Amino acid sequence: MTDVLVIGAGPAGMSAALDLQQRGLAVTVVDDLPSPGGRIFAAIESREAHGGEERTGADLAARFRKDGGTYLPATEVWQIEVGPRVFVTQSGKARILKPRFVLMATGAQERPMPFPGWQLPGVMTIGGAQILLKTARQIPADPVWLAGSGPLLLLYAHQLISAGGAIAGVLDTTPTGSVAAAAKFLPGAVPYGWRDLARGLAWWVGLASTRTIRGVTALEAVGSDRLESIRYTTRSGDTGEVPAKLLLVHDGVVPSLHSTMAAGCAHQWNDAQRCLEPIVDRFGRSSVPEIFVAGDGATIAGARAAIVSGKLAAIGIAHADGKVSAQDAEVAVAPLRRKLASAARFRRFVDQAYPPVEMAIPDATMLCRCEEATAGQIRSALTGRPHLGADGVKLATRAGMGPCQGRQCGASLNRLIAEVHGVGREEAGFLRIRAPLKPLTLGELASLDEAS
Amino acid sequence: MFQKLKAGRLSNREVTIVVDGVTFAAEDGEPLAAVLLRIPPYSARNTPVSGAVRAPYCMMGVCFDCLVEVDGETSTRSCLTRVREGLSVRRQAGRPDPLGAGTDD
């Protein structure tokens, strides 16, 4: 019997599970990875922790293994129905879990960064390269080009150089002057993030001797079967082309929306972070009363804040379940809210220094990688049809219909709809997310046992 | 395209896997996509739409460009599949035939 189903064993999910178990609620945690930690602490149990944050992650994973309730690794959630009824698959077998509450701790993904040629082998995300470093201890074999903006670019550059790798150059898309403009938020950022700021500065200094092309406004990956060169344009109109075997790109991270969208939770547009996110109350409760959301899946604030937000949602669930009085809940969450507010002030500095870039999307860009629909095809389907939203344009062009289910094109479709129809991003809407959320074999479906 | 730290040495338990009929050494528990990025032609599949070559892109289960056939099961994300002894892998060409899964050409 499960009282609370936690989806995701990253920092938010692990910390929530520990807190809920301690309060006497029976927890089951499902996660798509084979070991706890989520993307940020991937394979944390089998590698050496670097720095305080990773030691925190390793400690959290150890406590979670011991006292975090029933843990189902390598388990995919593919349907969430009212009830809640949650359909999962593990080792080729499907079953339905019927908890009283669900805590979505599904974390973040990198913001899709479409440009012509981004689908070519030889183009990958920086987050992906970092996962390769964490889980396979492997680095690019040749000097690599990095393109984009954000703290993760600096961190990976630092980690790569420390590991003995080499950087051919950086194509920096950070808007000119944004770091200087962020200075006014620096005092607010210091109490929570002084360590991060000091490290970030060190990484930035460490890149000083690396060839850097600043003010990049357009990129193109060129090649027939794989990346051969990169073309770029800068704000001042300069263009260039450099030979390359591997290009790693990054434009920040956004909440993973598919679970909360599929569950019917209401979402809103976050203009500072330029992404949709689920609407939650002060306890992390979504618009669906049985569903709570914590961590980066609720709003991007990073791993340390996710640990705090997991605890906060656990208290929210215990309160909703009658295990904790309203007054006790308020007392328990007060210090957590102060910490989250402090984290948010740090985040405001980061968002100002490295704002989401969202480079212009030329018509030739393969916006939907799965169905190979171009931005030009999508724009012409939308033009003159103001009634056509995300689902309409999906039917017209197949964009969003492939196996990734819009995880790579959904946000860009939202941008193009807003651009062509001249509406806001919230109004432009998102694809309707349908089950199964993850590919499912007929055998798995047939194994579904309603009684389980 | 990628290489192990310290010039290709594997430190965890070494296992062998078969990719398109060829045997390769790999590290127990590493993502299968990591292996595909170390061995030519550094790719995972051809798309069903145009037949274009694709390789692992996101490494976190959200792009579905690293789909391969693993032990007969088609359209498996190699970034979420962990390497174990004897894994049999085929790069996926086009749209998999649901009735032909797991059979030889």
Boltz contact constraints between the chains, C-beta under 6 A:
constraints:
  - contact:
      token1: [A, 34]
      token2: [B, 82]
      max_distance: 6.0
  - contact:
      token1: [A, 39]
      token2: [B, 60]
      max_distance: 6.0
  - contact:
      token1: [A, 109]
      token2: [B, 62]
      max_distance: 6.0
  - contact:
      token1: [A, 121]
      token2: [B, 43]
      max_distance: 6.0
  - contact:
      token1: [A, 121]
      token2: [B, 53]
      max_distance: 6.0
  - contact:
      token1: [A, 121]
      token2: [B, 55]
      max_distance: 6.0
  - contact:
      token1: [A, 124]
      token2: [B, 57]
      max_distance: 6.0
  - contact:
      token1: [A, 125]
      token2: [B, 58]
      max_distance: 6.0
  - contact:
      token1: [A, 128]
      token2: [B, 58]
      max_distance: 6.0
  - contact:
      token1: [A, 128]
      token2: [B, 59]
      max_distance: 6.0
  - contact:
      token1: [A, 131]
      token2: [B, 59]
      max_distance: 6.0
  - contact:
      token1: [A, 132]
      token2: [B, 34]
      max_distance: 6.0
  - contact:
      token1: [A, 135]
      token2: [B, 31]
      max_distance: 6.0
  - contact:
      token1: [A, 136]
      token2: [B, 30]
      max_distance: 6.0
  - contact:
      token1: [A, 136]
      token2: [B, 34]
      max_distance: 6.0
  - contact:
      token1: [A, 137]
      token2: [B, 5]
      max_distance: 6.0
  - contact:
      token1: [A, 138]
      token2: [B, 2]
      max_distance: 6.0
  - contact:
      token1: [A, 138]
      token2: [B, 4]
      max_distance: 6.0
  - contact:
      token1: [A, 138]
      token2: [B, 34]
      max_distance: 6.0
  - contact:
      token1: [A, 140]
      token2: [B, 2]
      max_distance: 6.0
  - contact:
      token1: [A, 141]
      token2: [B, 2]
      max_distance: 6.0
  - contact:
      token1: [A, 141]
      token2: [B, 3]
      max_distance: 6.0
  - contact:
      token1: [A, 163]
      token2: [B, 5]
      max_distance: 6.0
  - contact:
      token1: [A, 225]
      token2: [B, 53]
      max_distance: 6.0
  - contact:
      token1: [A, 246]
      token2: [B, 1]
      max_distance: 6.0
  - contact:
      token1: [A, 372]
      token2: [B, 49]
      max_distance: 6.0
  - contact:
      token1: [A, 372]
      token2: [B, 50]
      max_distance: 6.0
  - contact:
      token1: [A, 403]
      token2: [B, 64]
      max_distance: 6.0
  - contact:
      token1: [A, 404]
      token2: [B, 63]
      max_distance: 6.0
  - contact:
      token1: [A, 404]
      token2: [B, 64]
      max_distance: 6.0
  - contact:
      token1: [A, 407]
      token2: [B, 62]
      max_distance: 6.0
  - contact:
      token1: [A, 408]
      token2: [B, 63]
      max_distance: 6.0
  - contact:
      token1: [A, 439]
      token2: [B, 75]
      max_distance: 6.0
